[in-house]
């Protein structure tokens, strides 16, 4: 999990707020799988 958090931090380097980094971490590590429109 620590490796995933480091990767997310590198991806979110250009974000202007910490809230965006936290939201990205929650989306990728939270376990909730979103269904994209047009995909099954």
Secondary structure, 3 states (H helix, E strand, C coil): CHHHHHHHHHHCCCCCCHHHHHHHHHHHHCCCCCCCCCCC
